Amino acid sequence: MAQARAPQRRRPRRASRVVRPDLRLAAIGLTALLDGLWLEWCLEPGAFKPAEAVALCEAWVEDLCRRASSS
């Protein structure tokens, strides 16, 4: 015997709007991140490896792009 299914509710559609990041602020943020990492590494070279700093910057940019494309 087939079971009766409750009707599915549809979620209201959101207007698809691409939100682009402010490129000027993104550049300032990335520059600040790089400057901070550079300064920290100069003051304490053993704190992290340069490859870790590169990975951190790449992750920051990827996250910025991901958030912009999912909006």
Number of C-alpha atoms within 10 A of each C-alpha: 3 4 5 6 6 6 6 6 6 6 6 6 6 6 6 8 9 10 11 12 13 8 9 8 10 14 12 11 14 15 13 12 15 16 12 12 19 15 11 14 16 11 10 10 12 10 11 12 10 14 9 10 16 13 11 15 17 13 12 16 16 12 12 14 13 11 13 13 13 10 10
